[in-house]
Amino acid sequence: MSGKASAEAIFAENRDVGPLAAIDPRARLAAALTFLALLAMLHSAPALAAALAASVAVAIYARLPLLPTLRRLMAVEGFLVFLLVTLPLTIPGPALFSLFGLPVSAEGLRRAIVILVRVNAGVLMAAALLSTMGTMRLAAAMNGIGIPASLAHLFQLTVRYIAVFYEEYARLRRAMRARGFRAGSNRHSWRSLGHLLGMLVLRSAERAERVAWAMRARGFTGRYPAFVQRPLERIDRRFLLVWPLLLVALAWLEFA
């Protein structure tokens, strides 16, 4: 996956359309953070099933594009495969059955399913609430809920320059292959890869310095105009009143 594709897998710039687009980004960010915080505490099957159902419902209501959403989920499942395979085999407990002579514990399988549901529910909810607003609006929302502006700027620039740094890395790798380099498990390969990493860091620092000069030349004073927040409207207040009901329902299913 290219750097551009990596960034686009997270954010769809200037695509804030659909029923949730009218809600203030600060309200959507606060909703996503509170949902993820509560999701980390859910363990029971009813609460996790309700959380996953709520995430799917919000994703459908937000009209997320089907194929990009499925690609995002498949990328997540790739990271979870190792846990899903190893947890049932490594966590002690009553064995359900044996796999290649190794006992598959019920507790390990339960924990694997809990992690799978949690991660998928979190990804879907975050995608529905945050991914379509773009990095500029999300950075402004971060600043609007109390996150320091410097961190919001850093987040925005990091996401926007993923593609730039990847392209720089790809050019260096192409140059190495053009000179006959083939990676292997030997001192020459490790030294060459170390030089590659050092050059990437050096060129990234030079690019960051040039970007900073260009921003100052265009009048940047440390604050984006988009970071000026508008007052919350009626639809935002309604959303902020309704959202806690979902959180309370999930907490009730978990702790009641």
KARA-V638951 format. One record per residue. N is the residue number from 1. RES is the residue in three letters. PSI is psi in radians with two decimals (NA if undefined). BURIAL is # if it has 24 or more other ideal C-beta (glycine too) atoms within 12 Angstrom, else .. Layout:
BEGIN
n = [N;N]
res = [RES;RES]
psi = [PSI;PSI]
burial = [BURIAL;BURIAL]
END
This chain:
BEGIN
n = [1;2;3;4;5;6;7;8;9;10;11;12;13;14;15;16;17;18;19;20;21;22;23;24;25;26;27;28;29;30;31;32;33;34;35;36;37;38;39;40;41;42;43;44;45;46;47;48;49;50;51;52;53;54;55;56;57;58;59;60;61;62;63;64;65;66;67;68;69;70;71;72;73;74;75;76;77;78;79;80;81;82;83;84;85;86;87;88;89;90;91;92;93;94;95;96;97;98;99;100;101;102;103;104;105;106;107;108;109;110;111;112;113;114;115;116;117;118;119;120;121;122;123;124;125;126;127;128;129;130;131;132;133;134;135;136;137;138;139;140;141;142;143;144;145;146;147;148;149;150;151;152;153;154;155;156;157;158;159;160;161;162;163;164;165;166;167;168;169;170;171;172;173;174;175;176;177;178;179;180;181;182;183;184;185;186;187;188;189;190;191;192;193;194;195;196;197;198;199;200;201;202;203;204;205;206;207;208;209;210;211;212;213;214;215;216;217;218;219;220;221;222;223;224;225;226;227;228;229;230;231;232;233;234;235;236;237;238;239;240;241;242;243;244;245;246;247;248;249;250;251;252;253;254;255;256]
res = [MET;SER;GLY;LYS;ALA;SER;ALA;GLU;ALA;ILE;PHE;ALA;GLU;ASN;ARG;ASP;VAL;GLY;PRO;LEU;ALA;ALA;ILE;ASP;PRO;ARG;ALA;ARG;LEU;ALA;ALA;ALA;LEU;THR;PHE;LEU;ALA;LEU;LEU;ALA;MET;LEU;HIS;SER;ALA;PRO;ALA;LEU;ALA;ALA;ALA;LEU;ALA;ALA;SER;VAL;ALA;VAL;ALA;ILE;TYR;ALA;ARG;LEU;PRO;LEU;LEU;PRO;THR;LEU;ARG;ARG;LEU;MET;ALA;VAL;GLU;GLY;PHE;LEU;VAL;PHE;LEU;LEU;VAL;THR;LEU;PRO;LEU;THR;ILE;PRO;GLY;PRO;ALA;LEU;PHE;SER;LEU;PHE;GLY;LEU;PRO;VAL;SER;ALA;GLU;GLY;LEU;ARG;ARG;ALA;ILE;VAL;ILE;LEU;VAL;ARG;VAL;ASN;ALA;GLY;VAL;LEU;MET;ALA;ALA;ALA;LEU;LEU;SER;THR;MET;GLY;THR;MET;ARG;LEU;ALA;ALA;ALA;MET;ASN;GLY;ILE;GLY;ILE;PRO;ALA;SER;LEU;ALA;HIS;LEU;PHE;GLN;LEU;THR;VAL;ARG;TYR;ILE;ALA;VAL;PHE;TYR;GLU;GLU;TYR;ALA;ARG;LEU;ARG;ARG;ALA;MET;ARG;ALA;ARG;GLY;PHE;ARG;ALA;GLY;SER;ASN;ARG;HIS;SER;TRP;ARG;SER;LEU;GLY;HIS;LEU;LEU;GLY;MET;LEU;VAL;LEU;ARG;SER;ALA;GLU;ARG;ALA;GLU;ARG;VAL;ALA;TRP;ALA;MET;ARG;ALA;ARG;GLY;PHE;THR;GLY;ARG;TYR;PRO;ALA;PHE;VAL;GLN;ARG;PRO;LEU;GLU;ARG;ILE;ASP;ARG;ARG;PHE;LEU;LEU;VAL;TRP;PRO;LEU;LEU;LEU;VAL;ALA;LEU;ALA;TRP;LEU;GLU;PHE;ALA]
psi = [2.25;2.92;-0.72;-0.76;-0.60;-0.77;-0.72;-0.41;-0.37;-0.80;2.50;1.70;2.40;0.63;0.51;1.42;2.91;3.13;-0.54;-0.15;-0.47;-0.25;2.42;2.35;-0.56;-0.72;-0.70;-0.69;-0.77;-0.68;-0.75;-0.76;-0.73;-0.66;-0.79;-0.66;-0.75;-0.66;-0.62;-0.32;-0.07;2.36;-0.53;2.65;-0.78;-0.75;-0.75;-0.70;-0.71;-0.68;-0.75;-0.72;-0.71;-0.69;-0.76;-0.73;-0.76;-0.67;-0.71;-0.74;-0.62;-0.15;0.84;2.45;2.35;-0.94;-0.83;-0.62;-0.72;-0.67;-0.69;-0.76;-0.67;-0.65;-0.67;-0.76;-0.55;-0.63;-0.44;-0.24;-0.76;-0.79;-0.74;-0.50;-0.71;-0.61;-0.83;-0.37;-0.29;-0.40;2.20;2.70;3.08;2.32;2.33;-0.76;3.09;2.48;1.95;0.66;-0.04;2.33;2.37;1.92;2.58;-0.68;-0.72;-0.70;-0.68;-0.77;-0.65;-0.73;-0.68;-0.80;-0.75;-0.82;-0.76;-0.87;-0.78;-0.70;-0.73;-0.75;-0.77;-0.76;-0.75;-0.69;-0.74;-0.69;-0.52;-0.60;-0.50;-0.05;-0.22;2.77;-0.61;-0.85;-0.63;-0.71;-0.71;-0.66;-0.68;-0.80;-0.59;-0.39;0.22;-0.08;2.35;2.50;-0.60;-0.69;-0.66;-0.73;-0.77;-0.75;-0.83;-0.81;-0.62;-0.82;-0.74;-0.46;0.19;-0.81;-0.69;-0.81;-0.62;-0.74;-0.65;-0.74;-0.74;-0.66;-0.72;-0.70;-0.68;-0.69;-0.70;-0.74;-0.63;-0.43;0.21;0.21;2.32;2.12;2.44;-3.12;1.29;2.96;-0.71;-0.75;-0.78;-0.67;-0.71;-0.72;-0.59;-0.73;-0.68;-0.80;-0.74;-0.73;-0.66;-0.73;-0.74;-0.83;-0.57;-0.72;-0.71;-0.72;-0.71;-0.68;-0.72;-0.70;-0.73;-0.72;-0.79;-0.68;-0.73;-0.61;-0.42;0.22;0.25;2.24;0.22;0.02;2.17;2.49;-0.55;-0.24;-0.10;2.12;2.49;2.76;2.61;2.42;-3.13;-0.73;-0.60;-0.77;-0.64;-0.76;-0.76;-0.34;-0.60;-0.64;-0.76;-0.44;-0.70;-0.76;-0.71;-0.69;-0.76;-0.74;-0.66;-0.74;-0.54;-0.78;-0.19;NA]
burial = [.;.;.;.;.;#;#;#;#;#;#;#;.;.;.;#;.;.;.;#;.;.;#;#;#;#;#;#;#;#;#;#;#;#;#;#;.;#;#;.;.;#;.;.;.;.;#;#;.;#;#;#;.;#;#;#;.;#;#;.;.;#;.;#;.;.;.;.;#;.;.;#;#;.;.;#;.;.;.;#;.;.;#;#;.;.;#;#;#;.;#;.;.;.;.;.;.;.;.;.;.;.;.;#;#;.;.;#;#;#;#;#;#;#;#;#;#;#;#;#;#;#;#;#;#;#;#;#;#;#;#;#;#;#;#;#;#;#;#;#;#;#;#;#;#;.;.;.;#;.;.;#;#;.;#;#;#;#;#;#;#;#;#;#;#;.;.;#;#;.;.;#;.;.;.;.;.;.;.;.;.;.;.;.;.;.;.;.;.;.;.;#;.;.;.;#;.;.;.;#;.;.;.;#;.;.;.;.;.;.;.;.;.;.;.;.;.;.;.;.;.;.;.;#;.;#;#;.;.;.;.;.;.;.;.;#;.;.;#;#;.;.;#;.;.;#;#;.;.;#;#;.;#;#;.;.]
END
